[in-house]
Amino acid sequence: MSILDFVLGRALSSREERGEQIGPSAGVPIFGLDALSSAAYGPEAALTLLLPLGASGIPYILPVTICILILLAILYFSYRQTIAAYPTGGGSYTVARENIGEHTGLLSASALMIDYVLTAAVGISAGVGALVSAVPALHPHILAMCLAILLTIMIINLRGIKEAGALFMVPTYLFIGCLFTMIGIGLMKTVAAGGHPVPVEAMPPLPSATTIVSVWILLKVFASGCTAMTGVEAVSNGVKAFREPTAPNAQRTLTIIIVILAVLLAGIAYLVSAYGIGATDPTSNYESVLSMLLRAVSGKGIFYYVSMGSILLVLSLSANTAFADFPRLCRIVSLDGYLPQSFSLAGRRLVYTEGILVLTTLTAGLLILFDGVTDRLIPLYAVGAFLAFTLSQAGMVLHWKRRGNGHWRNIAINGLGSAATGTATIVILSAKFVEGAWVTVMLIPTMLIVMNMVKRHYNEVAKETSSQAPVDFAHLQAPLVLMPIAAWTKVSDKALRFAYTLSREVTAIHIMGEPESEQVFQNCWAQFAALPAKRAGLPSPELVVLKSQYRHVLTPIVDYILKVEQKNLDRQIAVVFPVLVEHHWYDYFLHNQRPALLKALLMLRGSQRIVIIDVPWYLSA
């Protein structure tokens, strides 16, 4: 077994694609981790903004969460309709492109791509934050742990969607079970205590109020709490990953995710309000809200550590939603010509490898830039997701209108969804703009410009290379053949023999070396090349020896080839390269790579009349 097979698994054939499709049980951990894990940091992000209100700010978390849940319900019904109407996937990008316009679709795609990168970065940093909360001694190693988790998730996803689902299933359902248990115990204790339960362990004191409540503060709290809804669109983007019946399985998965998320958000909001738990300063004596809530409900026993372990795993692995959707979105956009075509190619495990690698690189850059601290990343978050939500719902309204009468109910649902998410986008953008959302606002048009440049390039290439004319076979003649040669070997012997199959006009180009080695080469050339050609009744190959005062090799050869081309404007020039092919990849470091560099220079400086040909000699071991 090769190292690659051991790390990534054996290569899968195209016929095995159906076997890689998943059902709802695997769909929840693959496409729902982002949404479900946001229950761990969404309420905390909202509570952090209530800190200036002190203890008086805690009761506001419940009404804010109710508003978020109403918006979540609207999105749920809207995306159920999107899945049914577009079972091929693509989500917001496909809906906006087909119903509003291509540029609107690209706007949605840009917003989603940025959101997916932030999803991966926020999920991993929040997971490490949960670990540091339980083990404060690890605080100096936050960034290193973030990058290690990112690398692990990348490798898991390169192994294929089915394996990712199987690996993530246990921590996902353990996380759900632990939080449901915590909420159940907390609710029973709250009811038994008449709505005012006593924490099992003492909670950190809340700071004194430094300001009074205002509409602006509540809007900012709502904006931060809305991060709990990012990831809702994930299922609609990855519909094709589900086994038949595709759309019903995707809808079933979406329903499970939304119901679980709603219960978690409502339960956490109610319990933190009942227990009087607020957020802590992330830069000093930090403890996550879920850690405090678990200690308040059940104390710091076995259940606490199992629950914190599951939270850490799920938060860290929540980046998988981005890894499941980002490559699929890139593939669809690349098929439309707005991203490099390599994004559309399935890799050895039937996943879109280039999208996974690009997402890993961008996420690593973001984690390094913000030192892996969740609170520094949160302000950039949710703007892209809600912009995509809005465009998707607006596109669905136009979709149903085109379908004609009888779809008023669908129009009403999607219209309400568009209005609600559009309003939320404005609120989030206004509340977070100064804190960092301006970065997202700048990145989106930048991506639009880049994607349009890619499309323009592909259009120009297609225009220049397209042909409707028959092949012109008149006036064909053999090319002039030029062959760079350093020494006489079996490799150059094979290349010279091939050169004579192309043309009888063959010229070898050699850079003069030291006198002793040069004399040996000249003798070999006369004895093993020129003389055998004459005996075979062929014109002897010409040998051109170039002097290089400063021992340069590449430039003199390229210059000579270009001079020959200019002197023979009516002929093609075939440049034949003798190439040594090593048995082991690491052996290439033992040889110079001049042929590759020569070819690169010729491609940069050459013209249509220069043809480059490799003649390989394969080493046996």
N, C-alpha and C positions, 0 to 999 in steps of 0.2 A: 504493500500500500504506500502510495506517495504521500509526502507531507501535505500537499494540497488536498488530497482525498481525506486525509485524517482531520484536517482543520475544517474544511468546508463540506465534506461529504462527496460521494461519487457524483460525476456529471449525470444529469438527467436528460433523457431524450425528449423531443417535442411530444412524442406519443404519451409520455407520462404526465403531461400537464393536467389532465383531468383528475389524476390521483392526488395532485397537490391542492385541489380545491377544498374548501372548508365548509363546515356547518356552523350554526349559531353558537354551540358550546366553545369552539375554538375562535369564532368571530368576536366574542366578547373580549378576551384578552388581547387579540390582535388589533382590533379597531376601537375598542372601548377603554383601553388603559388610560389614554390621555384624559377623556371625560371623567372616568371614575376617580382617577388619582387627584383630579383637581379639587375633589372634596377635601383633600388634605391641605391645600394651600390657598384655595379660593376664599373660604371663610376667614382664614388667617390674614390674607391680604386686606380684606375689608376691615377686620378688627384692628389691624395696625393703624389704619387711618382714623379709627375712633379713639386712639390713645390720648390725643389732646383733650378729650371730653372727660377723661378719668372714668370713674365708676358709672357716671350718668350716661356714658356712651354705649354701654353694653346692651341695654334693652333695644337699641335701634337695629341691632343685627337681625332680629327676627322679621320686622316688616320689610327690610331691605332684601332679605332672602326670599320672602314671599313674592316680591316683585320679580326677582330673578327666576323663581320657579314658574311664574306665569309666562315669562318670556321663553323659558325652556319648553313649556308645553306647546306654545305656538310653533317653535322651531321643530318640535317632534312631528306634529301633524304636517307641517310643510315639507319636511324631508321624507316622510313616508310617501308623499305624492311624487316627489322628485325621483325616488327610487323606482316607483311604478312607471313613471313616464320615461325615464332614461335608464333602463336596465343594463346598458352597456358601460355604465360608470362615467366618471369625469366630473360628476357633481357640479359645483358652482361654475366651473370653467365651461363645461359643455352647455349647460342651461343658458348662461349669459351669452355665449358665442352664437348659439343657434337662434336665440329669440330677440336679443337686443343688438348684437353686432360683434364683429371680430375683435375690435379694440376693447370693447367692454369685457369680453371674455378674457382677453389678455390682462386687463386690470384685475379681474377676479383671480386669475392664475397667479399673478405677481403677489397679490395680497396673501393668498393661501401659501405660496412657497415661503414667504417671509415668516408667516405664522408657524409653519411646520418646523423651520429652523429654530424659532423661539420655543416651540413646544418641546423639542428635544432638549434644548439647553435648560429651560425652566424645570422640566421634569427631573432631569438628572441632578441639577443643583438642589432642588427641593428634597430629593431622596437623600443626598449627602447631608443636607441640613437636618433631616430627621435623625440620621445616625449621630451627627455631632451633638444634637440635642440630648441623646441618650448617653453618649460617651464624649464629654467636652474635651478630653485630652487630645482628640483627633482634629480639633479645630485648625491647627497649622497645616494640615494635609488636605484641606478641602479641594483644592484645584487638582491635585494628583489623583485623588479618588474619583473626581468627576471624569477625568480623562480616561481612567482605567475602566470605568463603567461604560463610557461611550464606546471604547474599543470592543468591549465584550458584546454589547448590543449589535454593533456593526457585524461582527463575526457570526452571531446567531442569525441575523437577517440574511447574510450571504449564504447561509445553509438552506434557505427556502422558507416560504410562508407556513407550510405545514409543520415543520420542526419548530419554528418560532412559536406557533400556537400551542403546541404540546408542552414546550418548555415554560411558557408563561402562564399556563392554565392553573397550576398549583398555587403560585404566589397570588394570582389574581383572586381566586375563589377563597383563599385563606384570608386575604385582605377584606373581602366583602363579609365573610363570616365573622371576623373579629370586630369590625365596626358595627355590624348589625347587633352583635352580642353586647357591645359597649352601649349602643343606643337603647337596646332593650332593658339592660340593667339600670341605666341612668333614668329611663322613663319610669320604671317601677319604683325606684327610690324617690323620684320627684313626686310621683302621685302619693306615695306613702307618707312623705314629709309635707304634704299640703302645698306643693309647689316651691318649697324652699329647702332643698336637700343640703346636708352638711358634707363637704368633701371628706373623703377618707384620709387624704393627706392635705396639709396646708398649702394653699395656692400663693404664688408670689403676689405681694401687695400691688394694687393698681396705683398708677401715678395720680397726683392731684390734677384737677382740671386746669388747663391753661387757656381755654377758650370756651365759647358757648356754641351750642348746636346751630347750624345754618343750613340752608338749602344747598349751598355749594359743597359743604362737607359731606352731606348725605349723597349728593351726586357723585362725588369722588369715591365714596364708600361703595356705591352701586357699581361704578366703573371698575373698581378693583375686584369686586365680587363676581363680576361677569366673566372673569378669567375661568370660572368654574364651567363655563359653557363651551369653551374651545374644545374642539374634537368632536362635536356633535355631527359635523358634516362628514366625518371620516368614512362612515359606512357607505354613504352615497358616492364617494369617490372610488371605493373599491368593490363595487357590486360584482364585478366579474370574477372576483376571488372566491365567490360562494358557489357551491355545487347546486345542481338543479333540484327544485325550481329556484332559480337564482334570485329573482326579485322578492318572493315571499320569504326566503331564508334571510335575505338582507334586512327586510322589514322586521322580521322576528328578532333579529339581533339588535337592531336599533331600539325596539321596544324594551327589550331586557336592559340595555344600557341606560336608557332614559329613566326607567322606573327605579333602578338601583340608585342612580345618581340623585334623583329627586328625594328618595328616602334618606340618603346620606346627608344631603344639604339641609333638609328640613330638621332631621334629628340633631345634627351638630349645632345648628343655629339655636334650636330650642334649649339644648343642654348647656351651652356656654352662657346663655341668658339666665337659665335657672341657677347654675352654679356660680355665676358672676365672674366668669373667666375672660380675661382680656389678653391681647397679644403682648409679647415682651420685645424689648429692644434687640434687634438682630445683631447689633455690634457689641453687646455687653450682656453677659449672663443670659444668653438666649435659650429659650425653651419653646418648642412648637406648641401650638394650641391643642393638637391632638394628644401630645404627651401629657399636658396638664389635665386634659379632659379624662384621659385614661387613669391618671393618678387619682383624680377626684372621684371617679366612679368605682374603681376597684383596687386602688393602691398600687404600689410598685412591686408586684409579685410576678409569678410566672406568666399570667395573662398579659400583663403590661409588656414584658419583653417579647413575647410571641407577637403581640399586636404591633409593637414598634418595629420588630423585624419585618413583618408583612408590609407595613407602611413604607419602610425603607426600600424594600424590594420593588413594590408596585410603583412608587414615585420614580425610582431609578429606571424601571423598565417602561414607564409611561412614554418614554421617548420612542418606544416601538411603534406607536400610532403614526408618528411622523415618518418612521422608516418604512411603514407599510404603505403610506399614501403619497409621500413626496416623490418616490421613483415612479409611481403610476401616473401621477399628474404630469411629471416631466415627460413621460413617454407619450401621453396624449398630445401635449403641446408640441413635442418634437415631430410627431406625425403630421402636424399642421405646418411644419417648417419654421417654427419660431425658436427652437432650441436645436443644438447639434443632433444629428441623426443617430449618433451612438447612444443617446438616452433611450431610444426605442428598442434596443437590442437586448433580448433576454440572455442572461449569463448561464453558467454551467448548471446552476440549480433552479433555472426558470424564473429567476428574479432579475430585476433591472439593475445590474451591478453598478453601472456608472452613476445612477441616481443615488444609490446607497453611499458610494464613496464621496460624492460631492456633498451630500448632507452631512456626512461625518466630518469632513474638512471644515465646512461652514460652522457647524456646531462647536467644534474644537476651538475655532477662532473666537467665537462669541464667549465661550467659557473662559478662555485665557484673558480676553479683553476685560471681562467683568469679574475675574477672580472666582468664578463659580458661586457667587452670592445671589440667592434667589431674588431678594428685594431690589437688587440693582437691575435685574432683568424684567421684573413684573411690569414696570411702566411702559416697556416697549410692546407688551403683550396685548392680545385681544383686538387691537385695532384692525389688523389684517383679517382676522377671522370674521369679525362682524361686518366688515365691508363686503367680504365674500358672501356672507349670509344674505345681506341686503340685495346684492346683485342677483343672487340665485333666486330669491323669492320674487323679485321684480320680473325676472325672466320667465318664471313659471306662470305669472299672471298673463303675460303675453302669449305663452304657450297655450293656455286654456282658452284665451280669446280666439286664437286662430282655429281651435278645434270647433268653434261654433257654439250654438245654444246648448243648454243642458249641463253646463259646467259652472254654474254660478256659485255653487257651494265651494268648489275647488278654487275659484277666483277669489272668493271671500277669505278663505284660509290663507292663501299665499299673499293676498293683498294685505291682510292684517300682519302676516309675518314680515313682509317688506317694510311696512310702516313702523312696526315695533323695533326691528333690528336696525333700521335706518336712524330712528331716534336714539337708540342705544349707541350706535356708532358715533353720532354727534356728541353725546354725553361723554363717552369714553375718550374721544379725541380731545374734547375741551378740558376734561379733568386731568388728562395725563400728558398733554402736549408739552408743557414746560419741563415735566419730570423725565421726559425721554421719548415720548411718542412721536416727537418731531423726526426722530431718526427713521422710524418706520415710514412716515409720510414722505421723507426724502428718498428712501430706498425703493418704494413702489414705482415712481416715475423713472428712476434709474434703470430698474429691471425692464420696464416697458421699452425704454430706448434700446437697451441691449437686445431684447427679443426682436424688435423691429429691424435692427441692424442685421441680425442673423437671417431673418426672412428675406431682407433685401439682397443679401449675399447669395442665398440659394436661388433667388429669382434671376440674378445676374448670371450666375453659373449656368442655369438651365437655358437662359436666352442665348448665351454664347456657344453652348455645346450642343444644342438641339439641332437635328439634321433631318430633312425630308428629301434629300437628294440621293440618287443612286451613286454607288462607288465608281470613281473614275479610274479605270484600269489602264488608261493610255499613258504612254511615256514612262513606264515603270523601269527602274534600273537598280542594280545592286548598290548598297550604300558604301561609303568609304568607312572602313573599320579602323578604329583606334583602340589600342589596348595598353593601358598602363602596366608596367612590369617592374618589379623590384629585383627579382632574382629568378634563375632558371630552376623550376621545381615541377613536380607532377601537376601541380595546380595550374601553373602558367602553360604547361604542355597541353592540358585539356582545353584551356581557354583559347589557345592559338588554333587548335584543330577545329573548334567550334566556329571561330572567326572566319575560317576558310569556307565554311558552309554558307556563310552570308555573302561573301564577296571575295574576289581575287586581289583586291586592293587593300592590303592589311599593313598597318603601321604600328609598331610597338614603340611606346614612349618610356624612356628610362632616365632617371636622375643619376648623374655621375656620382659615384661614391669614392672611397679611398682607392689609391692606385692599385694596391694588391688585389682587393676584392673586385675592382673594375676589370682588371685583366682576366680574372677567372670568369666573370660574367660574359665578357666579349668572346672568349674561347668557347664557352658553352653555347652561346647564341649561334656562332658560326657552325659549330659541329652538330648541334641538336635541332636547330631551327632552319637556318638558311640552306645548308647543304641538303638535308632531306627534302625540302621543298623543290629544289632544283632537280633532284633525282626523280621526284614524282611528276615532273613536267609542269610544275606550278611556278608562278612568279615568286621569287623570294620575298619574304616579309621585310619591309623596310624597318630599320632600327634608328630611331631618333634619340640621341643622347643629349640631354639638357644639362647645362652647367648651372649650379645654384650657389652663388657666392656666399650666401648666408645660411646655407644648408636647408632652405625651405624646400618642401616637396609638393605640397598641394597647389600653391599658387602658380608655379611654372607649368605644371601639367594642365591646369584649367586654362591658363592663358594660351597655351599652344593649341588646345582643342578649339577654343573660340576663334583663333586665327585661321585654322583650317576651315572652320565653318564659314567665315567671312570670305575666304578665297574660293569657296565652292558653293555659291548661292543656289545652284541648280541641283545639288545633291543632298541626300540625307546622310547624317553622320551617326554611325553606330559605335558607341563606346562600350567595349566589352571588359568587364571586371573579373579577374580571377578571384574567387572568394573561398576562403577556408571555413568550413562549417565544423565547429567543435562538437564533440559528443556530450560534454557537460557544459551547462551555462556558465559555471564559474571559471572555466578555462579561458573564456573570452578576455578576462582581465589580464591574461598573460601575453596577449598579442595587441599590436597597435590596431587602431580602427580607421586607418587611412582610407580604405575603399569607401566606407560609409560616409566619411567627411567629404571625400571627393565627389561622391554622388550628390550630397547635399548642396555643395557649392555649385555643381553643374545645374542642378534644378533651380537654384536661385538666379544664376547668371545666364543660363542657356535659353534656347528658343524651341519652337515646335519641330525644327529639323534635327535636333539632337535626341537620339534614342539611347537609353541606358539599359544594358543587359548584364545580369549576373550569371556567371558560370560557376556553380558551386562544386567544391571538392569535399566530400563527406569523410571525416576521419572515422575509422572503424571503432576506436575505443578512446 
